[in-house]
């Protein structure tokens, strides 16, 4: 008998190509380093962390029927992820992400998520007209959603009756896609996980600190936000107040996936019954451990 998933992870499922140099880099540099390929995408990264914390996540995304897609779905199964509801597309290639990281941080990245955008509402069918939910029987569980979906589809999710009862947890996927989440701010829907730059883009300004950014997002209509700022103080805010916590200092060994790890650990902590200050500390500890390279990618 198939067990129901604990959480649905909706968004990008792709291959990450990450080049890492052990020294600082700037534009135009050509440095020795290591290049790795591993399963990635915001939705998948969150799902992997949740599975490692003992939850049963299911993926709603699209993966091609090409060789890369067959290999990726096999990896998803090996990682303990439920891909029952994932769209397998004959007409679309499997998406990819490429990044260059160095000792001084992320140098550049390109996300090729065109297949996810092209698939559109197809990926939501099990949730809006299928076994997971419908307008007549809305899905009532947790959903981790990433901003790699189109702005139109994100707006549909924010208003769709089949998702009206869901506990939405939302991440922009990258600063370049942050503004896509405006509908969740103006509609007062869900919990947003953003970094300081993304918070500024959503508000059309720049903020010096995470608490100030969080306060402005709540004033703009957001239901709840968590704003991170690297190794500086992080803030969890809603209309009732703000909680601020500073992450522990670590040596930065990797960057890609840190925000996803933070979000997944926070969701799992709250699902386990931790109060808000404790859950924030748990999530920051998990992200710091990941960034330091003390746990595998």
C-alpha positions, 0 to 999 in steps of 0.5 A: 500500500502506497503511503501518502507524501508528507509534503509536495515539492513543486518546481525544478528538478534538473541536473546541476553542473557545478564548477568550484575553484579553491581560490578567489575568482573574478570575471574572466579568470580561468582557474583549475578546480573541480566540476561535478554533476549531481541531481539539483533544482530547488524542488529536488534539493528541498526534497532530498533534505526533507527525505534525509530528515525522515519525511516522505516528499513527493515531486511535482515537476517535469523531466524529459524522456531523454537519457539525462531524464532517465538517469535523473529519475533513477537518481531520484528513486535512489534518494528516496523521493516519490516521483509518482506524480512527476510529469515525464515529457516526450516533447521536452528535454531535461532541464539543467543548471550551471554555476561557477563557485569560488572561495569568494562566493558564487561567480556566475550561474545560468538556470536552463529551466525552459522545459519546466516553464513550457510544461506549465500547468501540466505538472499540477494536474495530480494536485488540481484534478487528480489523486492529490487534490481538486477544487472540491477536495482541496489539498490540506498539507505542506507544499514547498514551491519554487519560483522557477515556474512562470509568473502566470502559473505562480499566480494561478497557484496563489488563487487556485481553490484546490490549493486554498487549504495548503500550507504554502512555503515559497522560495524564489529560486534566484534573485532573477526570479524574485519578482515572480513572487509578488502575487504571494506578497500582495495576496498575503499567501504563504511563507516566503523564504528569501535572501536580502537581495531578493527581499529588496527586489520584491520591495523595489529597494535595497535593505541594510539588514534582514529584519528591516527587509522582513518588516517591509515585506510584512507591511507590503502584505506578506503573511510571513517571511524568513529573510536570510543574509549569509552570515549576518542576522536572519529574521522570521517575521509576520504581523505579530512580530519578528524573531532574529537569529545570527548563524554561526560562523563557518568556512564557506566550502560551497554555496549552491543549495544552501538556501534550499537546505535552510528552507527544508530544515525549517519546514521539517523543524516546524512540522516536528513541533519546534517553536519558531525561535527553535526552528529558526536556529535549527534551520540556520545550523543545518545551512551552516553545516551544509555550507561548511561542507561537513555533510555531503551534497 
